[in-house]
Amino acid sequence: MKVIDKIALLLIIIGAINWGLIALFRFDLVAALFGEMSVISRIVYGLVGISGLWGIRLLFTDND
């Protein structure tokens, strides 16, 4: 697995945990850490979204 794949996977996991916290406890970890829709929060959300798109590619790649 390439470094970019690992980074993307890490960001996907962070996004999934954040969505789980929102669903279960109405707690947005990214907003709590960086502020509600601050520039940094928007960057984090954007990177998680791009990583999700990158993750689609990982589904169809053979990692032998």
C-alpha positions in Angstrom: 0.0 0.0 0.0 1.4 3.4 -1.0 1.8 6.2 1.5 -1.0 8.2 -0.2 -3.3 5.2 0.2 -2.5 5.0 3.9 -3.1 8.7 4.4 -6.4 8.5 2.5 -7.5 5.5 4.6 -6.6 7.3 7.8 -8.7 10.4 6.8 -11.6 8.1 5.8 -11.4 6.5 9.2 -11.3 9.9 10.9 -14.4 11.0 8.9 -16.2 7.8 9.7 -15.5 8.2 13.5 -16.7 11.8 13.3 -19.9 10.8 11.5 -20.5 8.1 14.2 -20.0 10.7 17.0 -22.4 13.0 15.2 -25.0 10.3 14.8 -24.7 8.8 18.4 -24.0 11.9 20.5 -24.6 14.9 18.3 -20.9 15.8 18.8 -18.8 17.0 15.9 -15.2 16.4 16.8 -13.8 18.4 14.0 -15.9 21.4 14.9 -15.0 21.0 18.5 -11.2 20.9 17.7 -11.0 23.6 15.0 -14.2 25.7 15.3 -17.5 25.6 13.6 -16.8 25.9 9.9 -13.5 27.6 10.4 -11.0 27.5 7.6 -9.1 24.6 9.2 -12.4 22.7 9.7 -13.3 23.2 6.0 -9.9 22.0 5.0 -10.3 18.8 7.1 -13.8 18.2 5.7 -12.5 18.7 2.2 -9.6 16.3 2.7 -11.9 13.7 4.2 -14.2 14.1 1.2 -11.3 13.8 -1.3 -10.1 10.8 0.6 -13.5 9.2 0.3 -13.3 9.6 -3.5 -9.7 8.1 -3.4 -11.1 5.2 -1.4 -13.3 4.3 -4.3 -10.2 3.6 -6.3 -8.8 1.4 -3.5 -11.8 -0.9 -3.8 -10.8 -1.8 -7.4 -7.1 -2.0 -7.0 -5.3 -5.3 -6.5 -2.9 -4.9 -3.5 -0.6 -7.9 -3.9 
